[in-house]
Amino acid sequence: MKTEILYGIHPVYEALRAGRREVFDIYLGQERPSGRLAGLLALAESIPLPVHRVKPEKLSAMAGADTHQGIGIRVGPLPLVDIEMLLGRSSRPLVILLDGVIDPQNFGAVVRTALCAGADGMIVAKDRAAPLSPAAAKASAGGLEHLPLARVTNLVSTMAALKTAGLWITGLDRAAVSSVYETDLAGAVGIVIGSEHKGIRPLVRKHCDTLAAIPQYGPLDSLNASVAAGVVIYEAVRQRRAAGVAPVDPPKGKGA
């Protein structure tokens, strides 16, 4: 089994709390842990996990990053879900589809927003997508451990399947005539978010049911992808709350 080192207080804590990954070891890069690290160790001991004390520089080498905050765990792959599982989580699913978001920081930030907004899950393509890496987990503040995530070979075919299941597919496109505030996002909906520079691909755009733009003013011509995602996702939340559609609780425990 391929393993990797998750690092940082939030990703490690959320991985242990979610219980979705297989966890093998915990690595401590501080001689005298205090505060949040001490709490993490207590959680690890309750599982229990073997604790290895290493020098900070060794943990940096293991994690491939210096931002480990003195903690890391060796884990198995992040479990993925299928489309049917995503659609079965609520009567009016809110699903986020990413098209060409390849930066782990942007990807992780969108995951964090989607989870906090109560989205039912996220769909990404196997190609032209950010890796499900420890860096993405760090950027998501551990949200990647909780949000149901599906990876698909063909995003357009998946959109067609979502339509058949009753979802309305809305693509975020800065050239769209209608704004996100004029677009109905209260029903069963899939929101497609493209890359920061190119947006959604032409073929993906063609297969959206509708396109929506975020009003923008001033000299810049685009928002950061994760910021744009936050705007449209929370506009969907506003509309859904007004319509009496409550978000689902995040999954807990193994197999969630």
N, C-alpha and C positions, 0 to 999 in steps of 0.2 A: 504494500500500500504506500502510495506517495504521501509524504507528510510535509508540513511547512511550519514555520515559526510565526505565530501570531504575537504581536508585541504592542505594548502600550496598556495603560491601566483600563481604559474603557473596553477595548476589544477583548482583552483577556477576561475581564469580569463578565461581560455579556456572553462570551463563549461558554464560560463555566455555568452561568445562570441559565442560558437557553438549553444546554444539554443536547444540542443537535449534532455536534461533532464528537468524534472519538478523540479523547485527550490522553496523551501518554506521559508527558513530563512537564514540570514547571521549572523555569530557570530564573533565579533571582540574581540581579546584578548590583545589589546594594548590600553592604555588610550589616547595616542596622536599619532594617525597614521600619518605617513608622507611618502613622496615618492610614491612608488608603491602601498602601502596600501591605500593611499588617492585616487589614481586613480581608484583602485578597488571599493572603496566605491561610487565614483561618478558613475561608471558603474552600481553598484547595485541599486543606487537611481533612475537611469533612467529606470529601469525595471517596477516598483519599487519593492524592497524587504524590509521586516521588518529587522532592524538591532538590534541585542542584544549585549550589551557590557558585557563581562564576564571576569573573572580573567584568566590569562594564564594557571594556573594549572587546572582550570575547563575545558578549551578548550582542554587541553591535555587529560583529562579523557574522554571527549566526543569523541575526535578523536582517542583515543587509541594510541597516539604518541606525542612525544614532538617536532616534526619537523614541526609544523603547521604554523610557521612564523607569528603567530598572527591573522590568518584568517581561517575561516571554513564556509561551507554552508551545509545545510541539503537538500538533493536531493533525487529524486526517482531513480529507477534502470536505468542503462545504456541501451538504446535501442539497440537491436540486429537487424541484417538484414538476409535475406535469400540468398542462393547461387545464385539465379537468379539475384538478385540485384547486387551482386559483379561482375558477368560475364557481366552484361549489361553496365558497366561503360566505357568500351573501346573496340575497335575492337581486341586488342591483350592484354588481361588481364594479369597483374602481380599479382599473389595471393600468400600470404605467409601462409603455414600450419605449425602449431606447434604440435609436438608429444612429450609429456612428459616434457614440460618446466613448472615446477611447482613453481619455485621461483618467487615471485612478482617483484623483482628487475630485474631479467633477462627478464621476460615477458614485463615489462614496457619499458625496454631499447630497446627491439626488436620492440615494437609498435612505439616508437619514431623514430627509424631508418626507419621503413617501411613507416611511414607517410611522413618523410622528403624526402624519395626517390621517392615518388609519386606512391607507390603501390596502387592497386585498393582495397585491403582489406586483411583481415586476417581470417583464419579459425582455430578454436581450438576445441578440443574434450570436451565434458561435464565432462568426467572423466580424471584423470591424467593431469590436467591443472591448472595453477595458477588461483586463484579466481580473478574476476573482481572487485577488492577491491580498497578502497582509497589509500592503499600502492602502488598498481600497477599504479594507476592514478598519484601518486606523482612521481614514478620512470619514468613514460612516459613523465614527464614535461607537462602534460595536453594533450598529443597526443591521449590518449585513448578517449577523448571527440570528436575527429574528424575522426579517422580511422574507416571505416565500418568493423564490426566484426560479424562473424557468429559462433555459437556454434552448434556442430553436435554430434549425438549419436555415429556414427561409422565413423571414419576417413577413413578407407579403402573403404567403400561404397561411401563416398564423393569423394575420389580420382577417383573412377570408373566413377562417374557422371561428374567430371571435364574432364576426358579423352573423354567421349562421347560428351562433349561440345567443344572439340577441343584443350584442353590444354595438354601440354607435362609436365609430372610430373618428376621433378628432385629432388632426395634426397641428402642431404648433408651428406657424409659418409667419414670419414677419411681413410678408407681402400679402397676407390675406386681407380681404375687405372687412370682414367682421372681427371684432375684438373678442378676447376671452370673456369679457363681461357681457357680451351680447349672445354668447353661445351657450346652448343648453348642455350643462355638464351634470345635471342632477340625476339622470337615469343610469342604466348600465352602460358604462363608457370605458373605452380604451383611449388613453392620451398618448400620442406619439411625440417624443421629444428628440430632436436631431442634434447634430454636432454644433459646437459654438460658431464655427466659421462657415460651414456649408449648409447647416440646417438639415432637414430631412431630405433623403434622396428623391429624385424625380419619380421613380417607379413607386416608392412608398407613398409619396404625396398623391399620386394619381389614384391610389386605392383607398385613400381616406374618404370617409363620408362627408366631412366638412373640414375646413381649415380655419384657424383662429390666430389672431395676432395679439401681442401685448403692445399697447400704445407706448410709444417712445418719443422722447423730446430731447433736444440738444444735439450736439455735433457727433456723438458716437452712433454707430449704425447697428449695434447688437449688444444684447445682454450676455453675461456669463451664462453658460448652459444650465448650471445648477441653480442660479438665481431665477432664470426664466422658468425652470421647472417648479421652483417654489411658488412663483406667482400663480401659475395655471393650476397647480395641484390644490392650493388653498382657495382659489376661486371655486374649484369643484367642491371643496369641503363646505364653503359658505352656502353654495346653492343646495347641496345635499342636506345640510342641517335645516335650511329653510323648508325643504320638502319632507323633513322628518325621517331622513335616511341616516341611521347611526352607523359609524364605522365599526368594523369587527375588532375584537381584541387581538393583540399580537399573539402568535402561537407560542406555547410553552412546552418544554419537555421534549424528549426524543421522539422523532417521527412526526413532529408538528409540521 
